[in-house]
Amino acid sequence: MRRWLNPPSAFVGSFLVMVILGTLLLQLPGVTRPGRELAWHEALFTATSAVCVTGLVVRSPDDFTVMGQTLILGLFQMGGLGVLTFGFFLVLLLGGRMSFFGRGLVQSTLAQGPWEDFWPLLRMATAVTVLVEGSGAVMLAAAWAPEMGWWKASGWGIFHSVSAFCNAGFGLSSTSLAQWRGNLMVAGTVTVLIVVGGLGFLPLTDFYERWRSPHRRPLTLHTRLVLVTTGVLILLGLAGVYAFEWNVALKGLHGTERAAAVVFQAITPRTAGFSTLDYGTFSAAGLLFTIMLMFVGASPGSTGGGVKTTTLGVLAAAAFSRARGHRRVNLWGRTLPESQLASAVTLMALGISLVLVATLLVLHMEAELGGTLGGDAAFLDVLFEVVSAFGTVGLSTGITSTLLVPSRLVLVVLMFLGRVGPLTLGLALSWRGPKADWQYPEESVMIG
């Protein structure tokens, strides 16, 4: 049993426990409106989607009572920040002392540096969460108050602020934020919350430490890579949405409303899940482009999923270095360890493999079991749904509620794997401690 007592398996286990508890709680009386009770598989899907901050839904928000909506909010708040982070804070509040195992447990989920450097990260995580979610809730409530009144607008503001910062994508309207796409305060606030939540707590701590340092110490390599990759992806997102959807999904929109829709749809595929356009009206090129953005996702140690921006950044840097004939991967005066390049390649390969296998399973089951998505034309919609689940995004072309139960269960597994990370899950299942690394005679194979 001792071999299971390691940070990766405990990290996976904590999310699994939250999913199970969420499933049970969602089936309690009072969670849904009379006559709209959830079946076990609907409760499991909803709980997994909330804990894994995905946002895919099989039931309308109107099916839930205020109690049910509050429960879902609690699930994606815990899932977004990490069960282990809250566990750590609980230990501190109770005056307990963290064991060496506990330190490694929490550190493995958010930080990459020594334990001494983890304290400012935890303080920053708490401060940023309270400040950003609180500010977002006030802004959204002010935007919705003229339409709904302050009482209802406050509840909507809190729910959507937490959902956006956690990159959960859950909303209280069946059309997400489409009816407010021209409201710059709503769209702008949610966009900022998505970006901040997707950066990760380590870069935010890095910014703070640099600001308070009298010598303005340079940003870490991790922070710079996150910022550059995030900026490039946002610019590519703007260009892609503009080019592919200008006369399709954006047709009929003008001026500020069209510009705001372009910006929002360029950022939301980064695991946010909110939308101000109907993805069911997107062109095939637009859907495929969005799939690529969803697969990358947010940054490590953030509230988002995907294979992460740094994975893409490391692989891009490695390709550039190899193309220039360099054996080492150098970035901004630093050399990346070979182990990190291997981890990036492994994570990318596992992510692609999971997406392909899940797409194959869903297409096969929908065709063989009499589903509504058995035709060849459904391939792109299914691939979109699968990548959205893996990247814990929550965007959909509208097919989620039409999927058969076996297909939904495939998405449940995929959401879970996408949240805990394929690499983390692999470590948790195969943890054996350090192993001897044998060196055999080298022999080359042909590549390409």
C-alpha positions in Angstrom: 0.0 0.0 0.0 2.9 2.4 0.6 3.7 2.6 -3.0 0.3 4.3 -3.6 1.1 7.0 -1.0 2.7 9.4 -3.4 1.7 12.9 -4.6 0.5 11.9 -8.1 -1.9 9.2 -6.9 -3.2 11.4 -4.1 -3.8 14.2 -6.5 -5.8 11.9 -8.8 -7.6 10.4 -5.8 -8.7 13.8 -4.5 -10.5 14.7 -7.7 -12.0 11.2 -7.9 -13.5 11.6 -4.4 -14.9 15.0 -5.3 -16.6 13.6 -8.4 -18.2 10.8 -6.4 -19.4 13.1 -3.7 -20.7 15.6 -6.3 -22.6 12.8 -8.0 -24.3 11.8 -4.8 -25.1 15.3 -3.8 -26.6 16.2 -7.1 -29.2 13.4 -6.6 -30.4 14.8 -3.3 -34.0 16.3 -3.1 -34.1 20.0 -3.6 -31.2 20.1 -6.0 -33.4 20.0 -9.1 -36.9 21.3 -9.8 -39.8 19.0 -9.3 -40.1 16.4 -12.1 -36.6 17.2 -13.4 -34.5 14.9 -11.2 -31.2 13.7 -12.6 -30.5 10.1 -13.6 -27.3 8.6 -12.2 -25.4 9.1 -15.4 -26.6 12.7 -15.7 -25.5 13.4 -12.1 -22.1 11.7 -12.8 -21.6 13.7 -16.0 -22.6 17.0 -14.3 -20.4 16.4 -11.3 -17.4 15.4 -13.4 -17.9 18.4 -15.7 -18.0 20.7 -12.6 -15.1 19.3 -10.7 -13.0 19.1 -13.8 -14.0 22.7 -14.7 -15.2 21.7 -18.1 -18.7 23.1 -18.6 -20.3 20.5 -20.8 -23.9 19.9 -19.7 -26.6 17.5 -20.5 -29.3 19.4 -18.6 -30.5 23.0 -18.8 -29.5 25.4 -16.1 -33.2 26.0 -15.5 -33.5 22.4 -14.3 -31.6 23.2 -11.1 -32.8 25.1 -8.1 -30.7 27.8 -6.3 -29.4 25.0 -4.1 -28.4 23.0 -7.1 -26.7 25.9 -8.8 -24.8 26.8 -5.5 -23.7 23.1 -5.3 -22.4 23.2 -8.9 -20.6 26.5 -8.1 -18.9 24.9 -5.1 -17.8 21.9 -7.2 -16.1 24.0 -9.9 -14.6 26.4 -7.4 -12.9 23.4 -5.6 -12.0 21.8 -8.8 -10.6 24.9 -10.3 -8.2 25.8 -7.5 -7.5 22.2 -6.6 -8.7 20.1 -3.7 -5.2 19.8 -2.4 -4.8 23.6 -2.2 -7.9 23.9 0.0 -6.7 20.9 2.1 -3.4 22.8 2.7 -5.2 25.9 3.8 -7.4 23.8 6.1 -4.3 22.4 7.8 -2.9 25.9 8.3 -6.2 27.2 9.7 -6.4 24.4 12.2 -2.9 25.1 13.3 -1.5 21.8 12.2 1.9 21.1 10.7 2.3 19.8 7.1 4.2 16.6 6.8 6.9 16.1 4.3 4.5 13.9 2.2 1.9 16.7 2.4 4.4 19.3 1.2 5.2 17.2 -1.8 1.6 16.5 -2.4 0.5 20.1 -2.6 3.7 21.3 -4.3 3.3 18.7 -7.1 0.0 20.3 -8.1 1.0 24.0 -8.4 4.7 24.7 -8.0 7.9 23.8 -9.6 10.4 25.3 -7.1 11.6 24.4 -3.6 9.2 24.3 -0.7 10.5 27.6 0.6 9.3 29.3 -2.6 5.9 27.7 -2.3 4.7 29.9 0.5 4.4 33.1 -1.5 2.6 31.1 -4.2 0.0 30.0 -1.7 -0.5 33.5 -0.4 -0.8 34.8 -3.9 -3.3 32.1 -4.8 -5.5 33.1 -2.0 -5.2 36.8 -2.6 -5.7 36.6 -6.3 -8.7 34.3 -6.0 -10.5 36.6 -3.5 -9.6 39.8 -5.3 -10.2 38.7 -8.9 -13.4 36.8 -8.3 -14.7 39.5 -6.0 -13.9 42.3 -8.5 -15.4 40.3 -11.3 -18.6 39.6 -9.4 -19.1 43.3 -8.7 -18.5 44.3 -12.3 -20.9 41.7 -13.7 -23.5 42.5 -11.1 -23.3 46.2 -12.1 -23.7 45.3 -15.7 -26.7 43.1 -15.1 -28.4 45.2 -12.4 -30.4 47.4 -14.8 -31.8 44.3 -16.5 -32.3 42.0 -13.5 -32.3 44.1 -10.4 -29.4 44.1 -7.9 -30.5 40.9 -6.0 -30.6 38.6 -8.9 -27.7 40.4 -10.7 -25.5 39.8 -7.6 -26.1 36.1 -7.7 -25.5 35.9 -11.4 -22.3 38.0 -11.0 -20.9 35.7 -8.3 -21.7 32.5 -10.2 -20.3 33.7 -13.6 -17.2 35.4 -12.0 -16.2 32.2 -10.2 -17.0 30.1 -13.3 -14.9 32.4 -15.6 -11.9 32.6 -13.3 -12.0 28.8 -12.8 -12.3 28.4 -16.6 -15.4 26.3 -15.8 -17.7 27.6 -18.5 -20.9 27.0 -16.5 -23.6 29.6 -17.0 -27.1 30.3 -15.8 -28.4 30.9 -19.3 -29.0 28.1 -21.8 -27.4 30.3 -24.5 -24.3 31.0 -22.5 -23.5 34.7 -22.9 -24.8 35.1 -26.5 -27.5 37.7 -25.6 -24.9 39.9 -24.0 -22.2 39.7 -26.7 -22.6 43.5 -27.4 -22.4 44.4 -23.7 -18.7 45.3 -23.3 -18.8 45.2 -19.5 -20.1 41.6 -19.4 -17.9 40.3 -22.3 -14.9 42.3 -21.2 -15.1 41.3 -17.6 -15.5 37.6 -18.4 -12.6 37.8 -20.9 -10.2 39.3 -18.3 -11.3 36.6 -15.8 -10.6 33.9 -18.3 -7.1 35.1 -19.2 -6.1 35.7 -15.5 -7.4 32.3 -14.5 -5.6 30.6 -17.4 -2.2 32.1 -16.7 -1.5 30.2 -13.5 -0.6 31.3 -10.0 3.1 31.0 -10.5 3.4 33.8 -13.1 1.1 36.0 -11.0 3.4 35.4 -8.0 6.4 36.1 -10.1 4.9 39.5 -11.2 4.2 40.4 -7.6 7.7 39.4 -6.4 9.3 41.4 -9.2 7.1 44.4 -8.3 8.0 44.4 -4.6 11.7 43.7 -5.3 13.8 46.9 -5.2 16.1 45.4 -7.9 13.3 44.4 -10.3 14.6 40.9 -10.6 14.0 39.3 -14.1 10.9 37.1 -14.6 11.5 33.4 -14.5 11.8 31.4 -17.7 8.4 29.7 -16.9 6.6 33.1 -16.7 8.2 34.4 -19.9 7.3 31.2 -21.8 3.7 31.4 -20.5 3.3 35.0 -21.5 4.8 34.6 -25.0 2.9 31.5 -25.8 -0.4 32.9 -24.4 0.1 36.1 -26.4 0.9 34.3 -29.6 -2.2 32.0 -29.2 -4.5 35.0 -28.6 -3.2 36.7 -31.7 -3.6 33.6 -33.7 -7.1 33.2 -32.3 -8.1 36.7 -33.4 -6.7 36.1 -36.9 -8.4 32.7 -37.2 -11.9 33.7 -36.0 -11.7 36.8 -38.2 -10.7 34.9 -41.3 -12.9 31.8 -40.9 -16.1 33.2 -39.5 -16.3 36.7 -40.9 -19.1 35.8 -43.3 -20.3 32.7 -41.4 -20.9 32.9 -37.6 -20.2 36.6 -37.6 -22.5 37.4 -40.5 -25.1 39.9 -39.5 -23.0 41.4 -36.7 -21.6 44.9 -37.0 -19.3 47.4 -35.3 -18.5 46.9 -31.6 -20.7 43.7 -31.3 -18.7 42.0 -34.1 -15.3 43.1 -32.7 -16.3 41.9 -29.2 -17.4 38.6 -30.6 -14.1 38.1 -32.4 -12.1 38.8 -29.3 -14.3 36.6 -27.1 -14.2 33.6 -29.4 -10.4 34.0 -29.8 -9.9 33.6 -26.0 -12.7 31.3 -24.8 -11.4 28.1 -26.5 -8.4 28.3 -24.0 -10.6 26.1 -21.7 -13.1 28.7 -20.7 -16.3 27.3 -22.2 -18.3 30.5 -22.4 -19.5 31.6 -25.8 -21.2 34.6 -27.4 -21.7 32.8 -30.7 -23.4 29.5 -31.6 -20.7 27.1 -32.4 -23.3 25.0 -34.3 -23.2 27.7 -37.0 -19.4 27.7 -37.3 -17.7 26.7 -40.6 -15.8 23.5 -40.8 -12.5 25.5 -40.9 -13.6 27.5 -37.9 -14.4 24.4 -35.9 -11.1 22.7 -36.7 -9.2 25.9 -35.8 -11.1 26.0 -32.5 -10.2 22.4 -31.8 -6.6 23.2 -32.1 -6.9 26.0 -29.6 -8.9 23.9 -27.2 -6.3 21.1 -27.3 -3.5 23.4 -26.2 -5.6 24.9 -23.4 -4.3 27.0 -20.5 -1.0 27.2 -18.5 0.4 24.8 -15.8 -0.8 25.5 -12.3 -3.8 27.4 -13.5 -7.5 26.6 -13.4 -7.6 25.4 -17.0 -6.9 22.1 -18.8 -5.4 21.0 -22.1 -1.8 19.9 -22.8 -0.8 23.4 -21.6 0.9 26.4 -23.2 4.3 25.5 -22.0 4.1 22.1 -23.6 3.5 23.8 -27.0 6.2 26.4 -26.2 8.8 23.8 -25.4 8.1 21.8 -28.5 8.1 24.9 -30.7 11.5 25.9 -29.2 12.9 22.4 -29.7 11.8 22.4 -33.3 13.3 25.8 -33.9 16.6 24.7 -32.3 16.8 21.5 -34.3 16.0 23.4 -37.5 19.0 25.6 -36.8 21.2 22.6 -36.1 21.5 23.1 -32.3 21.5 20.0 -30.1 20.3 21.9 -27.0 17.0 23.8 -26.5 17.9 27.4 -25.5 15.5 30.1 -24.4 16.4 33.6 -23.2 19.8 32.7 -22.0 18.7 29.4 -20.4 19.0 25.8 -21.5 16.0 23.5 -21.0 16.8 20.1 -19.5 16.3 17.1 -21.8 13.9 15.6 -19.3 11.5 18.5 -19.8 11.6 18.1 -23.5 10.8 14.4 -23.1 7.9 15.2 -20.8 6.5 17.6 -23.3 6.7 15.0 -26.1 5.1 12.4 -23.9 2.2 14.6 -22.8 1.5 15.7 -26.4 1.6 12.1 -27.6 -0.7 10.9 -24.8 -3.1 13.8 -25.4 -3.4 13.1 -29.2 -3.8 9.3 -28.5 -6.6 9.9 -25.9 -8.5 12.2 -28.3 -8.2 9.8 -31.3 -9.3 6.8 -29.2 -12.2 8.6 -27.6 -13.4 10.0 -31.0 -13.2 6.5 -32.5 -15.2 5.0 -29.6 -18.0 7.7 -29.7 -18.4 7.5 -33.4 -18.6 3.7 -33.3 -21.1 3.6 -30.4 -23.3 6.2 -31.8 -23.4 4.4 -35.2 -23.8 0.8 -33.8 -26.2 1.6 -30.9 -28.7 3.7 -32.9 -27.6 7.2 -31.9 -28.3 10.3 -33.9 -24.7 11.0 -34.8 -23.9 7.9 -36.8 -23.4 9.6 -40.1 -20.1 10.6 -41.7 -21.0 14.3 -41.3 -20.9 14.0 -37.5 -17.2 13.4 -37.4 -16.2 17.0 -36.9 -18.9 17.6 -34.3 -17.8 14.5 -32.3 -14.1 15.5 -32.6 -15.0 18.9 -31.4 -16.9 17.5 -28.4 -14.1 15.1 -27.5 -11.4 17.7 -27.6 -13.6 20.1 -25.6 -13.9 17.4 -22.9 -10.2 16.5 -22.9 -9.2 20.2 -22.8 -11.8 20.8 -20.0 -13.2 23.6 -22.2 -17.0 23.1 -22.3 -17.7 24.4 -25.8 -20.1 22.4 -27.9 -21.8 22.4 -31.2 -25.0 21.3 -29.4 -24.7 17.6 -29.5 -23.9 16.9 -25.8 -27.5 16.2 -24.7 -28.2 14.0 -27.8 -25.3 11.6 -27.1 -26.1 8.1 -25.9 -25.2 7.1 -22.3 -22.1 5.1 -23.3 -20.8 8.0 -25.3 -21.4 10.3 -22.3 -19.4 8.0 -20.1 -16.5 8.2 -22.6 -16.6 11.9 -22.2 -16.7 11.6 -18.4 -13.5 9.6 -18.4 -11.9 12.1 -20.9 -12.8 15.1 -18.7 -11.3 13.4 -15.7 -8.1 12.5 -17.6 -7.9 16.0 -19.1 -8.1 17.6 -15.7 -5.7 15.5 -13.7 -3.4 15.3 -16.7 -2.4 12.2 -18.7 1.1 12.4 -17.4 0.1 12.8 -13.8 -2.3 9.8 -14.1 0.3 7.7 -15.6 2.7 8.5 -12.8 0.0 7.7 -10.2 -0.7 4.3 -11.7 2.9 3.3 -12.2 4.6 4.9 -9.2 7.4 2.7 -8.1 10.0 5.2 -6.9 13.4 5.6 -8.5 14.5 3.0 -10.9 17.8 2.0 -12.4 18.4 3.7 -15.7 20.3 1.1 -17.8 22.6 2.2 -20.6 22.8 -0.2 -23.5 24.9 0.1 -26.7 23.4 2.8 -29.0 21.9 2.0 -32.4 20.1 4.4 -34.7 16.8 4.1 -36.7 15.6 6.1 -39.6 13.4 9.1 -38.8 11.2 10.7 -41.4 
